[in-house]
Amino acid sequence: MQARKKRGSLIFDSIQDVFMSVSLDTYDAKTGIHPRNKQLNAKRLSIAAMNIAYGQTAYSTNGPFLKSVEFTDDGDFLNWAP
């Protein structure tokens, strides 16, 4: 399997019609990097599936993209762009 970087994401040349859902932007203060809201990831994957299966392109299958990172004494903050 060969991967190449494109616009901050990995593109796999040998796998067709495959998407990965990222949940870093759904940070949950109570559980940290393991968000309780699993519905958002499911929605992202279903949008990608509708795009592949039916050609529906009304919703983007890319993003969100990391816009900036701020390190402070109160914590580290990630800002996301859609």
C-alpha positions as a Markdown table, in Angstrom:
| # | Residue | x | y | z |
|---|---|---|---|---|
| 1 | Met | 0.0 | 0.0 | 0.0 |
| 2 | Gln | 1.5 | 3.3 | -1.0 |
| 3 | Ala | 0.5 | 6.6 | 0.6 |
| 4 | Arg | 1.3 | 10.2 | -0.3 |
| 5 | Lys | 0.5 | 13.4 | 1.4 |
| 6 | Lys | -1.9 | 15.9 | -0.1 |
| 7 | Arg | -3.2 | 19.0 | 1.7 |
| 8 | Gly | -2.7 | 17.6 | 5.2 |
| 9 | Ser | -4.3 | 14.2 | 4.6 |
| 10 | Leu | -3.1 | 10.8 | 3.5 |
| 11 | Ile | -4.2 | 9.6 | 0.0 |
| 12 | Phe | -3.9 | 5.9 | -0.6 |
| 13 | Asp | -3.3 | 5.0 | -4.2 |
| 14 | Ser | -4.2 | 1.4 | -4.0 |
| 15 | Ile | -7.5 | 1.6 | -2.1 |
| 16 | Gln | -10.5 | 2.9 | -3.9 |
| 17 | Asp | -13.6 | 4.5 | -2.3 |
| 18 | Val | -12.2 | 4.5 | 1.2 |
| 19 | Phe | -12.6 | 7.4 | 3.7 |
| 20 | Met | -11.3 | 8.0 | 7.2 |
| 21 | Ser | -13.2 | 10.1 | 9.7 |
| 22 | Val | -11.2 | 12.2 | 12.1 |
| 23 | Ser | -12.5 | 13.2 | 15.5 |
| 24 | Leu | -9.7 | 15.5 | 16.8 |
| 25 | Asp | -12.0 | 18.5 | 16.4 |
| 26 | Thr | -14.7 | 16.9 | 18.7 |
| 27 | Tyr | -12.7 | 17.2 | 21.9 |
| 28 | Asp | -14.7 | 16.3 | 24.9 |
| 29 | Ala | -13.4 | 17.9 | 28.2 |
| 30 | Lys | -14.7 | 15.0 | 30.2 |
| 31 | Thr | -13.3 | 12.1 | 28.2 |
| 32 | Gly | -10.4 | 13.9 | 26.4 |
| 33 | Ile | -9.6 | 12.5 | 22.9 |
| 34 | His | -12.3 | 9.9 | 23.1 |
| 35 | Pro | -15.4 | 11.9 | 22.5 |
| 36 | Arg | -18.8 | 10.6 | 23.7 |
| 37 | Asn | -20.5 | 12.1 | 20.6 |
| 38 | Lys | -19.9 | 9.3 | 18.1 |
| 39 | Gln | -22.7 | 10.5 | 15.9 |
| 40 | Leu | -20.5 | 13.2 | 14.3 |
| 41 | Asn | -18.0 | 10.7 | 13.0 |
| 42 | Ala | -20.9 | 8.5 | 11.7 |
| 43 | Lys | -22.3 | 11.5 | 9.9 |
| 44 | Arg | -19.0 | 12.3 | 8.3 |
| 45 | Leu | -18.6 | 8.7 | 7.1 |
| 46 | Ser | -22.2 | 8.5 | 5.8 |
| 47 | Ile | -21.7 | 11.7 | 3.8 |
| 48 | Ala | -18.6 | 10.2 | 2.2 |
| 49 | Ala | -20.5 | 7.0 | 1.4 |
| 50 | Met | -23.3 | 9.0 | -0.2 |
| 51 | Asn | -20.8 | 10.8 | -2.3 |
| 52 | Ile | -19.2 | 7.5 | -3.5 |
| 53 | Ala | -22.4 | 5.5 | -4.0 |
| 54 | Tyr | -24.7 | 8.2 | -5.4 |
| 55 | Gly | -22.4 | 11.0 | -6.5 |
| 56 | Gln | -24.0 | 13.5 | -4.0 |
| 57 | Thr | -21.5 | 16.3 | -3.6 |
| 58 | Ala | -23.6 | 18.8 | -1.6 |
| 59 | Tyr | -21.4 | 18.2 | 1.4 |
| 60 | Ser | -17.6 | 18.3 | 1.5 |
| 61 | Thr | -15.8 | 15.1 | 2.2 |
| 62 | Asn | -12.6 | 17.0 | 3.2 |
| 63 | Gly | -11.8 | 18.7 | 6.4 |
| 64 | Pro | -12.0 | 20.1 | 9.0 |
| 65 | Phe | -8.4 | 21.4 | 8.6 |
| 66 | Leu | -6.2 | 22.6 | 11.5 |
| 67 | Lys | -6.1 | 26.4 | 11.3 |
| 68 | Ser | -3.8 | 27.2 | 14.3 |
| 69 | Val | -2.5 | 25.9 | 17.5 |
| 70 | Glu | -2.1 | 28.0 | 20.7 |
| 71 | Phe | 0.0 | 26.9 | 23.7 |
| 72 | Thr | -0.8 | 28.7 | 26.9 |
| 73 | Asp | -0.5 | 28.1 | 30.7 |
| 74 | Asp | -4.2 | 27.3 | 30.8 |
| 75 | Gly | -3.9 | 24.6 | 28.1 |
| 76 | Asp | -3.3 | 24.0 | 24.5 |
| 77 | Phe | -6.0 | 25.1 | 22.0 |
| 78 | Leu | -6.6 | 23.9 | 18.5 |
| 79 | Asn | -8.6 | 26.0 | 16.0 |
| 80 | Trp | -10.2 | 24.3 | 13.1 |
| 81 | Ala | -11.3 | 25.6 | 9.7 |
| 82 | Pro | -14.2 | 23.8 | 8.0 |
